[in-house]
Amino acid sequence: MTIDEEKVDYCTTYTFKKAGNHTVRVLMDLSSLSSLNNMFSKAEFTSIIFSEKFNTETIVYMNSMFRYCKKLTSI
């Protein structure tokens, strides 16, 4: 995935270099996953853009995926 056009490993914690609006582009293949629980919970993103690779066909759980995303205005 990319955050503010910087490639980021989705398994790591990301520390923002600056305050303000952030855009996330999700480009990863999810075909081997079954859960996205808390994936974006408490994120400070204002926008999330999903690519065509963001296929949720195998996903069973999405509990609290966007929980406490108070700044999120578009998906």
C-alpha positions in Angstrom: 0.0 0.0 0.0 1.1 3.6 -0.3 0.6 6.4 2.1 1.1 9.9 0.7 2.7 8.3 -2.4 5.3 6.4 -0.2 5.3 2.6 -0.4 4.6 1.0 2.9 4.6 -2.6 4.1 1.0 -3.2 5.3 2.4 -5.3 8.2 4.3 -2.4 9.8 3.2 0.5 11.9 3.4 3.8 10.0 4.5 7.0 11.6 3.3 10.1 9.8 6.0 12.6 8.9 3.6 15.5 8.9 0.3 16.4 10.4 -2.7 17.0 8.2 -4.5 15.2 5.4 -3.2 11.8 4.2 -4.3 9.6 1.3 -3.9 5.8 1.4 -3.8 3.7 -1.8 -4.4 0.1 -1.1 -2.7 -2.0 -3.9 -2.2 -5.3 -2.1 -3.5 -8.7 -3.0 -5.8 -10.0 -0.3 -6.6 -13.4 -1.7 -4.8 -15.2 1.1 -6.5 -13.3 3.9 -9.8 -14.0 5.6 -9.9 -11.1 8.1 -9.5 -7.3 7.8 -10.5 -6.6 11.4 -9.3 -3.2 12.6 -7.3 -2.7 9.4 -7.7 1.1 9.4 -8.9 1.5 13.0 -7.9 4.9 14.5 -6.1 5.9 11.3 -5.7 9.6 10.6 -6.4 9.2 6.9 -8.8 11.5 5.1 -9.1 9.4 2.0 -8.6 5.7 1.1 -8.4 4.6 -2.5 -8.8 0.9 -3.3 -7.3 -0.5 -6.5 -8.8 -3.3 -8.5 -6.6 -5.7 -6.6 -8.5 -5.0 -3.4 -10.8 -8.0 -3.8 -12.7 -8.9 -0.6 -14.1 -12.2 -2.0 -12.2 -14.3 0.5 -12.7 -11.9 3.5 -15.0 -13.2 6.2 -14.4 -10.7 8.9 -14.3 -6.9 8.7 -15.1 -6.0 12.3 -14.2 -2.4 13.2 -12.3 -2.0 9.9 -12.9 1.8 10.0 -13.4 2.2 13.7 -12.5 5.7 15.1 -11.5 7.0 11.6 -12.8 10.4 12.5 -11.0 12.2 9.6 -12.0 9.8 6.9 -14.2 11.6 4.4 -13.9 9.5 1.2 -13.4 5.8 0.3 
